[in-house]
Amino acid sequence: MSVLKTEAIALGRTDYSNSSQIITFYTRDYGKIRALAKGFKRSSGKYSSKAIDLLTYYQILFIRKEHTSLHLLTDAILRDNYPLFRSNLDKYYKASYIAELLNEFTEESDPSEQLFDICLNTLIGISVDEDTTIRLLAFELKMLRILGYLPELGYCVNCKNSIEQISEVHFDAKEGGVLCRKCQGRSKNGIVIPTGAVLIAGRLVNFTLQRLERIRIQSSICIEIEKMLRYYITFVLNKELNSWKYMSLY
């Protein structure tokens, strides 16, 4: 057994006993982990650091168990609890969506510092920005790229021709991306998406977090991108996400 220290975001929790919980963290150095938090369920006071809050950024210490995936949390030092998540439902639901995406798409003990940093910066942005739409769309797309799930958004997956000169394209999750008019007849599934929305989605993947703060995208385009992503994510996970019940398509 070894005691490890890392930065972590609390994604989920389940009760273990009257005073303990199992916390799911996404960490910078160890990816997603589950840790038994003994005594962390009961807070000794209003501002006690012993209570682990969801959607909160910590520095944690934990004992890594060798023969089980359930580790032992020994300390959690609060770095940021994003107080606006507790008072603004829209921000809370969007932050919860980030947590659900990470939970569903990542495997335990499979670290990605890049994904951790993007997640952390997205949570910060959601907590302070008035309009969080673009930032959230960018997170979805960047996460898919980092984890190897990003569909083809610039070229027809069949003939490999660019889609730039087409007004609408057929997006087929099973085929792994877009199909041009010539090739869409081979697809029995999928949805029709304006080409401009698909191309903008492809650009969001590569925009830096700093550039995201300066760009503006029409709400109608954002709706089309999110419609495409929900359809694709549903296909990949073979289910709809709970967070979508509480989030409108902008």
C-alpha positions as CSV (number, residue, x, y, z in Angstrom):
1,M,0.0,0.0,0.0
2,S,1.2,3.5,-0.8
3,V,-0.2,7.0,0.1
4,L,-0.7,9.1,-3.1
5,K,-1.4,12.8,-3.5
6,T,-3.2,14.3,-6.6
7,E,-5.6,16.9,-7.7
8,A,-9.2,15.6,-8.1
9,I,-12.7,16.5,-9.1
10,A,-15.6,14.8,-7.2
11,L,-17.9,13.2,-9.8
12,G,-20.2,11.0,-7.7
13,R,-20.8,9.4,-4.4
14,T,-22.8,6.5,-2.9
15,D,-23.5,5.7,0.8
16,Y,-21.4,3.0,2.3
17,S,-22.4,3.2,6.0
18,N,-23.8,5.8,8.4
19,S,-20.6,7.8,8.4
20,S,-18.8,6.8,5.2
21,Q,-19.3,7.1,1.4
22,I,-17.7,5.8,-1.7
23,I,-16.5,8.8,-3.8
24,T,-15.8,8.7,-7.5
25,F,-13.0,11.2,-8.4
26,Y,-11.5,12.1,-11.7
27,T,-7.8,12.8,-10.9
28,R,-5.0,14.5,-12.7
29,D,-2.5,11.7,-12.2
30,Y,-4.5,8.5,-11.8
31,G,-7.6,9.1,-13.9
32,K,-11.0,8.0,-12.5
33,I,-10.8,6.3,-9.1
34,R,-13.2,5.2,-6.4
35,A,-12.2,5.8,-2.8
36,L,-13.8,4.8,0.5
37,A,-14.2,8.0,2.5
38,K,-14.5,6.8,6.1
39,G,-16.1,9.4,8.4
40,F,-16.5,11.9,5.5
41,K,-20.3,11.6,5.4
42,R,-20.9,13.4,8.6
43,S,-19.9,17.0,8.7
44,S,-18.8,18.3,12.1
45,G,-19.9,21.8,11.3
46,K,-21.2,24.0,8.5
47,Y,-17.8,24.7,7.1
48,S,-16.2,21.3,7.8
49,S,-13.7,20.1,5.2
50,K,-14.7,16.5,6.1
51,A,-17.8,16.6,3.9
52,I,-17.1,15.8,0.2
53,D,-19.2,17.9,-2.1
54,L,-19.8,16.9,-5.7
55,L,-18.6,19.1,-8.6
56,T,-15.8,20.3,-6.3
57,Y,-12.0,20.6,-6.9
58,Y,-9.8,19.0,-4.2
59,Q,-6.3,18.0,-3.5
60,I,-6.7,14.5,-2.1
61,L,-4.5,11.9,-0.3
62,F,-5.5,8.3,-0.7
63,I,-4.1,4.9,0.1
64,R,-3.9,2.9,-3.1
65,K,-5.0,-0.7,-2.6
66,E,-3.2,-3.3,-4.8
67,H,-5.8,-6.0,-5.2
68,T,-9.0,-3.9,-5.4
69,S,-10.3,-0.9,-7.3
70,L,-11.6,0.6,-4.1
71,H,-9.0,2.8,-2.5
72,L,-9.0,4.6,0.9
73,L,-9.4,8.4,1.1
74,T,-7.3,9.9,3.9
75,D,-7.7,13.6,3.3
76,A,-9.3,16.1,1.0
77,I,-8.2,19.7,0.9
78,L,-10.7,22.0,-0.8
79,R,-9.3,24.0,-3.7
80,D,-12.5,25.4,-5.2
81,N,-16.2,24.6,-4.6
82,Y,-17.6,26.8,-7.4
83,P,-20.4,28.4,-5.2
84,L,-22.5,29.5,-8.1
85,F,-23.2,25.8,-8.9
86,R,-25.2,25.8,-5.6
87,S,-27.3,28.8,-6.4
88,N,-27.8,28.7,-10.2
89,L,-29.6,25.6,-11.5
90,D,-28.5,26.1,-15.1
91,K,-24.9,26.1,-14.1
92,Y,-25.4,23.2,-11.7
93,Y,-27.0,21.0,-14.4
94,K,-24.3,21.8,-17.0
95,A,-21.6,21.0,-14.4
96,S,-23.4,17.8,-13.6
97,Y,-23.4,16.9,-17.2
98,I,-19.6,17.3,-17.3
99,A,-19.4,14.8,-14.4
100,E,-21.8,12.4,-16.0
101,L,-19.8,12.4,-19.3
102,L,-16.6,11.7,-17.5
103,N,-18.2,8.9,-15.5
104,E,-19.6,7.3,-18.6
105,F,-16.8,7.7,-21.0
106,T,-13.7,7.0,-18.9
107,E,-12.4,3.8,-17.4
108,E,-10.9,3.5,-14.0
109,S,-7.1,4.1,-13.6
110,D,-6.7,5.5,-17.1
111,P,-5.2,9.0,-16.6
112,S,-5.2,11.9,-19.0
113,E,-3.8,15.2,-17.8
114,Q,-5.1,16.9,-20.9
115,L,-8.7,15.7,-20.1
116,F,-8.3,16.7,-16.5
117,D,-7.2,20.2,-17.4
118,I,-10.0,20.7,-19.9
119,C,-12.5,19.5,-17.4
120,L,-11.2,21.8,-14.7
121,N,-11.1,24.8,-17.0
122,T,-14.6,24.1,-18.3
123,L,-16.0,24.0,-14.7
124,I,-14.3,27.3,-14.0
125,G,-15.8,28.8,-17.1
126,I,-19.3,27.5,-16.4
127,S,-19.1,28.9,-12.9
128,V,-18.2,32.5,-14.0
129,D,-19.4,32.9,-17.6
130,E,-22.9,34.3,-18.3
131,D,-23.2,32.3,-21.5
132,T,-21.7,28.8,-21.1
133,T,-23.0,27.2,-24.3
134,I,-19.9,27.3,-26.4
135,R,-17.7,26.2,-23.6
136,L,-19.8,23.2,-22.9
137,L,-20.0,22.2,-26.6
138,A,-16.2,22.5,-26.8
139,F,-15.8,20.2,-23.8
140,E,-17.9,17.5,-25.4
141,L,-16.0,17.6,-28.6
142,K,-12.6,17.8,-27.0
143,M,-13.4,14.9,-24.7
144,L,-14.4,12.8,-27.6
145,R,-11.2,13.5,-29.4
146,I,-9.0,12.8,-26.4
147,L,-10.7,9.5,-25.7
148,G,-10.6,8.4,-29.3
149,Y,-14.4,8.7,-30.1
150,L,-14.5,11.9,-32.2
151,P,-16.4,11.3,-35.4
152,E,-15.3,12.5,-38.8
153,L,-16.6,16.1,-39.2
154,G,-14.7,17.5,-42.3
155,Y,-14.9,14.8,-44.9
156,C,-17.3,12.2,-46.1
157,V,-16.5,8.9,-44.3
158,N,-17.1,7.0,-47.5
159,C,-15.6,8.9,-50.4
160,K,-13.3,11.1,-48.4
161,N,-14.4,14.3,-50.2
162,S,-14.6,17.6,-48.4
163,I,-18.1,18.6,-47.3
164,E,-17.5,22.3,-47.4
165,Q,-19.4,23.0,-50.6
166,I,-22.6,21.2,-49.5
167,S,-25.5,22.9,-47.7
168,E,-26.5,19.8,-45.7
169,V,-24.9,16.5,-44.8
170,H,-26.1,13.2,-43.4
171,F,-24.5,12.4,-40.0
172,D,-24.4,8.7,-39.3
173,A,-23.1,7.6,-35.9
174,K,-22.8,4.0,-37.0
175,E,-20.7,5.1,-40.0
176,G,-18.5,7.3,-37.7
177,G,-19.2,10.7,-39.2
178,V,-20.7,12.6,-42.1
179,L,-21.8,11.4,-45.5
180,C,-22.1,13.6,-48.6
181,R,-25.2,13.6,-50.8
182,K,-23.7,11.1,-53.2
183,C,-22.9,8.6,-50.4
184,Q,-25.8,9.1,-48.0
185,G,-28.0,6.7,-49.9
186,R,-26.0,3.8,-48.4
187,S,-27.0,4.9,-44.9
188,K,-30.3,3.8,-43.4
189,N,-29.8,5.7,-40.1
190,G,-28.5,9.1,-39.1
191,I,-29.7,12.7,-39.1
192,V,-29.5,15.6,-41.4
193,I,-27.3,18.5,-40.1
194,P,-26.4,21.8,-41.8
195,T,-22.9,21.6,-43.1
196,G,-22.0,24.9,-41.4
197,A,-22.8,23.5,-38.0
198,V,-20.7,20.4,-38.6
199,L,-17.7,22.4,-39.8
200,I,-18.0,24.8,-36.8
201,A,-18.1,21.7,-34.5
202,G,-14.9,20.5,-36.1
203,R,-13.2,23.9,-35.5
204,L,-14.3,23.9,-31.8
205,V,-12.3,20.8,-31.3
206,N,-9.0,22.7,-31.9
207,F,-9.8,26.1,-30.4
208,T,-7.8,26.9,-27.4
209,L,-9.6,27.6,-24.1
210,Q,-8.6,31.3,-24.4
211,R,-10.0,31.6,-27.9
212,L,-13.3,30.1,-26.8
213,E,-13.8,33.2,-24.5
214,R,-13.8,35.5,-27.6
215,I,-15.9,33.6,-30.2
216,R,-19.6,33.9,-30.7
217,I,-21.8,31.3,-32.5
218,Q,-25.5,31.7,-33.5
219,S,-27.8,29.9,-31.1
220,S,-29.4,28.0,-34.1
221,I,-26.0,26.6,-34.9
222,C,-25.4,25.6,-31.3
223,I,-28.7,23.8,-31.2
224,E,-27.7,21.8,-34.4
225,I,-24.3,20.9,-32.9
226,E,-25.8,19.7,-29.6
227,K,-28.5,17.7,-31.5
228,M,-25.7,16.0,-33.4
229,L,-23.7,15.3,-30.2
230,R,-26.6,13.9,-28.3
231,Y,-27.5,11.6,-31.1
232,Y,-23.9,10.4,-31.4
233,I,-23.3,10.1,-27.6
234,T,-26.5,8.0,-27.3
235,F,-25.2,5.7,-30.0
236,V,-21.7,5.3,-28.4
237,L,-23.1,4.7,-24.9
238,N,-26.2,2.9,-26.1
239,K,-28.3,5.0,-23.8
240,E,-29.4,8.6,-23.1
241,L,-27.8,10.5,-20.3
242,N,-29.8,11.5,-17.2
243,S,-28.5,15.1,-17.3
244,W,-30.4,15.7,-20.6
245,K,-33.7,15.6,-18.7
246,Y,-32.8,18.9,-17.1
247,M,-30.9,20.6,-20.0
248,S,-32.6,22.3,-22.9
249,L,-31.1,22.4,-26.4
250,Y,-30.2,26.0,-25.7
